[in-house]
Amino acid sequence: MSGDVFTGLRPVAKRQVGSDLNRKTKRIVLPSTNEGPHALPIIEPPRVVPTPKPVVKKRFSLVPVAPALLELFPQGILLTPGWLFIGSNPSLELPAFTALVLYLEGISRAHAAVTEFNQRPFVTDLGSTNGTRILREQKAVEVTADPVELQPGDILWIGSAFFHVVQS
């Protein structure tokens, strides 16, 4: 047993006397100091394989600020993959889409669309009369036809309705 090198439970190579580098494995082979029937082989520590971190899906909700809308949506409106169309036109409901129909002042028939892409919410104005804005850090950001990313803490301003963007 003296002179054997083990990796895990299998022998790597026999060591020649005076050799300190095994040419096949390119590993340094140290001589065994234990001699006799109870000699222990040189063993490498086991390899530790890192476990992957679990993927935590970010969820976003639009929580109404106005008390009247808060009564209708006390938990807020959970954003799911796909499109959420916001407007006052009841015919806005299309198959495979979700529509939030609001009969409030300043909301156009097809006002805005909210979507989630790569676990990040975006809002797009659909050519509304009164516009769509995001209140971020005490500044109003005008939303155009180009998607604008919503961030936790933003307030989405659509006509006379305000929605707080919350990440859960």
PERAZI-V936429 format. One record per residue. N is the residue number from 1. RES is the residue in one small letter. SS is DSSP state (hx for helix, st for strand, lp for the rest). PHI is phi in whole degrees, -180 to 180 (NA if undefined). PSI is psi in radians with two decimals (NA if undefined). Layout:
n & res & ss & phi & psi
N & RES & SS & PHI & PSI
N & RES & SS & PHI & PSI
This chain:
n & res & ss & phi & psi
1 & m & lp & NA & -0.42
2 & s & lp & -66 & 2.30
3 & g & lp & 96 & -0.15
4 & d & st & -81 & 2.54
5 & v & st & -117 & 2.29
6 & f & st & -116 & 2.46
7 & t & st & -116 & 1.93
8 & g & lp & 68 & -1.92
9 & l & lp & -122 & 0.14
10 & r & st & -116 & 2.48
11 & p & st & -70 & 2.45
12 & v & st & -89 & -0.92
13 & a & st & -168 & 2.77
14 & k & st & -83 & 2.47
15 & r & lp & -95 & 2.35
16 & q & lp & -87 & 2.62
17 & v & lp & -64 & 2.27
18 & g & lp & 89 & -0.15
19 & s & lp & -91 & 2.30
20 & d & lp & -115 & 0.02
21 & l & st & -137 & 2.11
22 & n & st & -82 & 2.17
23 & r & lp & -73 & -0.48
24 & k & lp & -74 & -0.76
25 & t & lp & -103 & -0.15
26 & k & lp & 58 & 0.59
27 & r & st & -112 & 2.58
28 & i & st & -77 & 2.26
29 & v & lp & -109 & 2.07
30 & l & lp & -94 & 2.49
31 & p & lp & -68 & 2.53
32 & s & lp & -80 & 2.30
33 & t & lp & -91 & -0.28
34 & n & lp & -86 & 2.13
35 & e & lp & -118 & 2.72
36 & g & lp & 110 & -3.02
37 & p & lp & -70 & -0.38
38 & h & lp & -107 & 0.48
39 & a & lp & -69 & 2.45
40 & l & lp & -100 & 2.38
41 & p & lp & -76 & 2.83
42 & i & st & -80 & 2.18
43 & i & st & -123 & 2.33
44 & e & lp & -78 & 2.60
45 & p & lp & -66 & 2.63
46 & p & lp & -65 & 2.60
47 & r & lp & -79 & 2.38
48 & v & lp & -100 & 2.14
49 & v & lp & -98 & 2.11
50 & p & lp & -68 & 2.44
51 & t & lp & -85 & 2.43
52 & p & lp & -69 & 2.56
53 & k & lp & -74 & 2.46
54 & p & lp & -68 & 2.49
55 & v & lp & -83 & 2.12
56 & v & lp & -100 & 2.06
57 & k & lp & -81 & 2.23
58 & k & lp & -79 & 2.36
59 & r & lp & -120 & 2.40
60 & f & st & -121 & 2.56
61 & s & st & -133 & 2.66
62 & l & st & -105 & 2.00
63 & v & st & -105 & 2.10
64 & p & st & -63 & 2.52
65 & v & lp & -91 & -0.63
66 & a & lp & -71 & 2.41
67 & p & hx & -60 & -0.62
68 & a & hx & -65 & -0.75
69 & l & hx & -75 & -0.53
70 & l & hx & -66 & -0.55
71 & e & hx & -67 & -0.62
72 & l & hx & -75 & -0.63
73 & f & lp & -128 & 1.24
74 & p & lp & -65 & -0.52
75 & q & lp & -89 & -0.14
76 & g & lp & 90 & -3.13
77 & i & st & -110 & 1.94
78 & l & st & -75 & 2.21
79 & l & lp & -82 & 2.23
80 & t & lp & -118 & 2.87
81 & p & lp & -58 & 2.44
82 & g & st & 118 & -2.93
83 & w & st & -109 & 2.44
84 & l & st & -115 & 1.90
85 & f & st & -90 & 2.35
86 & i & st & -119 & 2.24
87 & g & st & -179 & -3.12
88 & s & lp & -105 & 0.10
89 & n & lp & -94 & 2.00
90 & p & hx & -65 & -0.40
91 & s & hx & -79 & 0.09
92 & l & hx & -70 & -0.35
93 & e & lp & -68 & 2.03
94 & l & lp & -116 & 2.67
95 & p & lp & -62 & 2.51
96 & a & lp & 71 & 0.14
97 & f & lp & -126 & 2.80
98 & t & st & -112 & 2.40
99 & a & st & -121 & 2.38
100 & l & st & -109 & 1.83
101 & v & st & -94 & 2.06
102 & l & lp & -124 & 2.11
103 & y & lp & -96 & 1.31
104 & l & lp & -126 & 2.79
105 & e & lp & -62 & 2.36
106 & g & lp & 85 & 0.06
107 & i & lp & -102 & 2.15
108 & s & lp & -77 & 2.94
109 & r & lp & -58 & -0.87
110 & a & lp & -120 & 1.66
111 & h & lp & -93 & -1.03
112 & a & st & -149 & 2.86
113 & a & st & -133 & 2.39
114 & v & st & -119 & 2.35
115 & t & st & -138 & 2.80
116 & e & st & -115 & 2.21
117 & f & st & -134 & 2.18
118 & n & lp & 54 & 0.75
119 & q & lp & 60 & 0.50
120 & r & st & -132 & 2.29
121 & p & st & -85 & 2.50
122 & f & st & -131 & 2.61
123 & v & st & -125 & 2.51
124 & t & st & -133 & 2.37
125 & d & st & -83 & 2.39
126 & l & lp & -101 & 0.55
127 & g & lp & 82 & 0.61
128 & s & lp & -70 & 2.76
129 & t & lp & -71 & -0.77
130 & n & lp & -95 & -0.08
131 & g & lp & 82 & 2.93
132 & t & st & -126 & 2.37
133 & r & st & -133 & 2.74
134 & i & st & -121 & 2.20
135 & l & st & -93 & 1.97
136 & r & st & -133 & 2.10
137 & e & lp & 51 & 0.84
138 & q & lp & 63 & 0.41
139 & k & st & -127 & 2.50
140 & a & st & -95 & 2.15
141 & v & st & -105 & 2.13
142 & e & st & -78 & 2.27
143 & v & st & -95 & 2.30
144 & t & lp & -112 & -2.80
145 & a & lp & -70 & -0.30
146 & d & lp & -82 & 2.36
147 & p & lp & -63 & 2.43
148 & v & st & -120 & 2.30
149 & e & st & -73 & 2.35
150 & l & lp & -90 & 2.46
151 & q & lp & -121 & 2.64
152 & p & lp & -56 & 2.32
153 & g & lp & 100 & -0.27
154 & d & lp & -69 & 2.72
155 & i & st & -118 & 2.10
156 & l & st & -88 & 2.13
157 & w & st & -110 & 1.91
158 & i & st & -124 & 1.88
159 & g & lp & 59 & -2.08
160 & s & lp & -103 & 0.19
161 & a & st & -105 & 2.44
162 & f & st & -123 & 2.36
163 & f & st & -128 & 2.28
164 & h & st & -87 & 2.26
165 & v & st & -87 & 2.10
166 & v & st & -124 & 2.39
167 & q & st & -103 & 2.30
168 & s & lp & -122 & NA
